[in-house]
C-alpha cells in the first residue's frame, strides 16, 4: 500500500499538478495540506474521476486538509480534540479496512508558529500538546496508525541545508523540537529515519533560488505506530515534483507498506 502526504499550497492553483501526479504514481491514500478551500469549493469531481474517494476539512483562504483514497472510508474524523474554541481546519483522519483489520491514517497541517513573539507560537505548542494526547490514545489501540503531514518542524540540524539560518524560527525552536521528540517518545517512529540517516528535504522556499541551490528543509513527515513501522518497506521523497511547472514549495513524501 502506498500512502503519501503533500502540502499542495492551494488546490485550485495546483489541481493540474495533483492530477498529473496521481495519474503517474497511483498512490492508494494521499493526505493534502493547505488546500485553501472550503469543502463545497474543493474540486472533488476531477479527483473522483481518477478512482479516489474524497474527504475534506476545509476553510476559506487558509489551512484546510483532505484525504484521497482508493479504499472506501470506514470512518472519518475532523478536528483535533481538546479545544472547542479552535476553528482552524488542520486535522482529518480516515479509517480503512485491510486484510489484517484496519489502518488508521491521520493527516495534519501543524501550525507554523511564526512570529515566535506573537500568539501564534503558544498556539503551535498547545496544539502539539493536544496532538500528543490524541496520539497516545491512538497508539493504545495497537493498530497500524500513520500520522502524516506538514508538521512545520525541522527535527534536527541534518534536516536543514543551512541550520544556522533557522535559529530562532518557530520551525527550529527547541520547544518545537522537544514536542516532536515527545511524539517519538510515545512510541511513534519517524518513517524516513527508519530507512535512512541521510539528509533529505521536502520543502524549498520560492525565494532566493532555494530550489536551485538545494537550500531545503525537512518538515513533512510520516510518523508510524509500531504496527505500521513493522510493515514499512520504503519511504520516497518525490523531489522531482519541485522542478515541475508552477509547483508547490513542498513535495510529496510517500511510504510503502505491506498492508
C-alpha positions as CSV (number, residue, x, y, z in Angstrom):
1,X,0.0,0.0,0.0
2,X,1.3,3.4,-1.0
3,X,0.4,6.3,1.4
4,X,1.6,9.8,0.8
5,X,1.5,13.3,2.2
6,X,1.7,16.6,0.2
7,X,1.3,20.2,1.2
8,X,-0.3,21.3,-2.1
9,X,-0.2,25.0,-1.3
10,X,-3.6,25.8,-2.8
11,X,-5.7,23.1,-4.5
12,X,-7.1,25.4,-7.2
13,X,-3.6,26.6,-8.2
14,X,-2.2,23.1,-8.2
15,X,-5.0,20.9,-9.4
16,X,-3.4,20.1,-12.7
17,X,-0.2,19.2,-10.9
18,X,-2.0,17.0,-8.5
19,X,-4.0,15.2,-11.2
20,X,-0.8,14.6,-13.2
21,X,1.0,13.2,-10.1
22,X,-2.0,11.0,-9.2
23,X,-2.2,9.5,-12.7
24,X,1.6,9.0,-12.8
25,X,2.1,7.5,-9.3
26,X,-1.3,6.0,-8.4
27,X,-0.9,6.1,-4.6
28,X,-3.6,4.4,-2.5
29,X,-4.1,7.1,0.1
30,X,-3.0,10.8,-0.1
31,X,-3.2,13.5,2.5
32,X,-3.2,17.0,1.3
33,X,-2.5,20.1,3.4
34,X,-3.1,23.8,2.8
35,X,-5.9,23.1,0.3
36,X,-7.1,26.7,1.0
37,X,-10.6,25.9,0.0
38,X,-14.0,25.4,1.7
39,X,-15.4,21.9,1.4
40,X,-18.0,22.8,-1.3
41,X,-15.3,24.5,-3.4
42,X,-13.0,21.5,-3.4
43,X,-12.6,20.0,-7.0
44,X,-13.6,16.6,-5.9
45,X,-15.2,15.5,-9.3
46,X,-11.9,15.7,-11.1
47,X,-10.2,13.6,-8.4
48,X,-13.0,11.1,-8.1
49,X,-12.8,10.6,-11.8
50,X,-9.3,9.0,-11.2
51,X,-10.9,6.5,-8.8
52,X,-10.5,8.2,-5.5
53,X,-12.9,8.7,-2.6
54,X,-12.5,12.3,-1.3
55,X,-13.0,13.7,2.3
56,X,-12.2,17.3,3.2
57,X,-11.9,19.5,6.2
58,X,-11.8,22.9,4.5
59,X,-11.5,26.6,5.5
60,X,-11.8,29.7,3.3
61,X,-8.4,31.0,2.0
62,X,-6.3,29.3,4.7
63,X,-5.3,25.9,6.1
64,X,-7.6,23.0,5.1
65,X,-6.8,19.3,4.8
66,X,-8.1,16.5,2.6
67,X,-7.8,12.7,2.3
68,X,-7.9,11.0,-1.0
69,X,-8.3,7.2,-1.0
70,X,-8.8,4.3,-3.4
71,X,-10.2,2.4,-0.4
72,X,-13.6,3.3,0.9
73,X,-13.7,5.2,4.2
74,X,-15.0,3.3,7.2
75,X,-14.8,6.3,9.4
76,X,-13.8,10.0,9.1
77,X,-12.8,12.3,12.0
78,X,-12.3,16.0,11.6
79,X,-10.5,18.3,14.0
80,X,-8.1,17.9,16.9
81,X,-9.8,17.2,20.2
82,X,-9.1,19.2,23.3
83,X,-10.1,22.8,22.5
84,X,-13.6,23.5,21.4
85,X,-12.7,27.1,20.5
86,X,-10.2,26.1,17.9
87,X,-11.9,26.5,14.5
88,X,-8.8,26.1,12.3
89,X,-9.1,23.2,9.8
90,X,-5.9,21.3,10.5
91,X,-6.6,17.6,11.0
92,X,-8.6,14.9,9.2
93,X,-8.4,11.1,10.0
94,X,-9.6,8.2,8.0
95,X,-10.0,4.6,9.0
96,X,-9.8,1.9,6.3
97,X,-10.4,-1.9,6.3
98,X,-7.5,-4.1,5.3
99,X,-7.0,-7.9,5.4
100,X,-5.4,-7.7,8.9
101,X,-8.1,-5.4,10.3
102,X,-7.8,-1.6,9.8
103,X,-5.3,1.0,9.1
104,X,-5.8,4.5,10.6
105,X,-4.4,7.5,8.6
106,X,-4.3,10.9,10.2
107,X,-3.4,13.9,8.1
108,X,-2.3,17.1,9.8
109,X,-1.3,20.7,8.9
110,X,0.5,21.7,12.1
111,X,0.6,25.4,12.9
112,X,3.7,27.3,11.7
113,X,4.1,29.3,14.9
114,X,5.9,32.4,13.5
115,X,6.5,35.0,14.6
116,X,7.5,33.5,17.9
117,X,6.8,36.7,19.9
118,X,3.1,36.5,18.8
119,X,0.2,34.3,20.0
120,X,0.9,32.0,17.0
121,X,3.9,30.3,18.8
122,X,2.0,29.4,22.0
123,X,-0.9,28.2,19.8
124,X,1.6,25.9,18.0
125,X,2.9,24.5,21.2
126,X,-0.5,24.0,22.7
127,X,-1.7,22.3,19.5
128,X,1.2,19.9,19.8
129,X,0.4,19.1,23.4
130,X,-3.1,18.2,22.3
131,X,-1.7,16.2,19.4
132,X,0.4,14.2,21.9
133,X,-2.7,13.3,23.9
134,X,-4.6,12.4,20.7
135,X,-1.7,10.1,19.6
136,X,-1.4,8.4,23.0
137,X,-5.0,7.3,22.6
138,X,-4.4,6.1,19.1
139,X,-1.3,4.2,20.0
140,X,-3.3,2.4,22.8
141,X,-5.4,0.8,20.0
142,X,-2.4,-1.1,18.8
143,X,-3.4,-0.7,15.2
144,X,-1.4,0.4,12.1
145,X,-1.5,4.2,12.6
146,X,0.1,6.7,10.3
147,X,0.3,10.4,11.4
148,X,1.4,12.4,8.4
149,X,1.5,15.9,7.0
150,X,3.2,19.2,7.1
151,X,4.5,19.4,10.7
152,X,6.3,22.7,10.3
153,X,9.1,21.3,12.4
154,X,12.7,20.7,11.4
155,X,13.6,17.8,13.8
156,X,17.4,18.1,13.8
157,X,20.2,20.1,12.1
158,X,20.6,17.4,9.5
159,X,17.1,18.2,8.3
160,X,18.2,21.7,7.1
161,X,20.7,22.6,4.4
162,X,21.6,25.7,6.4
163,X,20.7,25.1,10.0
164,X,22.1,28.3,11.3
165,X,19.7,30.3,9.1
166,X,16.8,28.8,11.1
167,X,17.9,29.5,14.6
168,X,15.1,31.3,16.4
169,X,12.5,30.3,13.9
170,X,9.4,28.5,15.2
171,X,10.2,25.6,13.0
172,X,13.6,25.1,14.7
173,X,13.0,26.3,18.2
174,X,13.9,23.9,21.0
175,X,10.3,24.0,22.3
176,X,9.0,22.7,18.9
177,X,11.7,20.0,18.6
178,X,11.0,18.9,22.1
179,X,7.4,18.3,21.3
180,X,8.3,16.5,18.2
181,X,10.5,14.2,20.2
182,X,7.7,13.7,22.7
183,X,5.6,12.1,19.9
184,X,8.5,9.8,19.2
185,X,8.8,9.0,22.9
186,X,5.2,7.9,22.9
187,X,6.2,5.1,20.5
188,X,5.8,6.7,17.1
189,X,8.6,6.3,14.6
190,X,9.9,8.7,12.1
191,X,9.3,6.9,8.8
192,X,12.2,8.4,6.9
193,X,14.7,7.8,9.7
194,X,13.6,4.1,9.8
195,X,15.1,3.7,6.3
196,X,18.0,6.3,6.1
197,X,20.2,8.6,8.1
198,X,21.0,10.8,5.2
199,X,19.7,14.4,4.7
200,X,16.6,14.6,2.6
201,X,14.5,17.7,2.2
202,X,10.8,18.2,1.5
203,X,10.4,22.0,1.2
204,X,12.3,24.6,-0.7
205,X,11.2,28.2,-0.4
206,X,10.2,30.1,-3.5
207,X,12.6,32.9,-2.6
208,X,16.3,33.4,-3.3
209,X,16.9,30.4,-5.6
210,X,16.4,27.9,-2.7
211,X,15.5,25.0,-5.1
212,X,18.4,25.7,-7.5
213,X,20.8,25.7,-4.5
214,X,19.1,22.8,-2.8
215,X,18.6,25.1,0.2
216,X,15.8,22.9,1.7
217,X,14.4,21.7,4.9
218,X,12.6,18.5,6.0
219,X,9.2,19.5,7.6
220,X,6.9,16.9,6.0
221,X,6.8,13.7,8.0
222,X,5.3,10.2,8.3
223,X,5.2,9.1,11.9
224,X,4.3,5.5,12.4
225,X,2.9,3.3,15.1
226,X,5.0,0.1,15.8
227,X,2.3,-1.9,13.9
228,X,2.7,0.4,10.9
229,X,6.5,0.7,11.1
230,X,6.8,-3.1,11.1
231,X,5.2,-3.1,7.7
232,X,7.2,-0.3,6.2
233,X,9.0,-1.2,3.0
234,X,10.4,2.2,1.9
235,X,10.0,6.0,2.1
236,X,10.3,8.1,-1.1
237,X,10.6,11.8,-1.3
238,X,9.3,12.9,-4.7
239,X,11.7,15.8,-5.0
240,X,11.4,15.8,-8.9
241,X,7.9,17.4,-8.5
242,X,9.5,20.6,-7.1
243,X,11.0,21.1,-10.6
244,X,7.6,20.8,-12.4
245,X,5.9,23.9,-13.8
246,X,4.3,26.1,-11.1
247,X,5.0,23.7,-8.3
248,X,4.2,23.8,-4.6
249,X,7.1,24.7,-2.4
250,X,6.6,21.2,-0.8
251,X,6.9,17.8,-2.5
252,X,5.1,14.6,-1.8
253,X,6.5,12.1,0.7
254,X,5.4,8.5,0.3
255,X,5.6,5.5,2.5
256,X,5.1,2.0,1.1
257,X,3.7,-0.6,3.4
258,X,2.8,-4.3,3.2
259,X,-0.7,-3.7,4.4
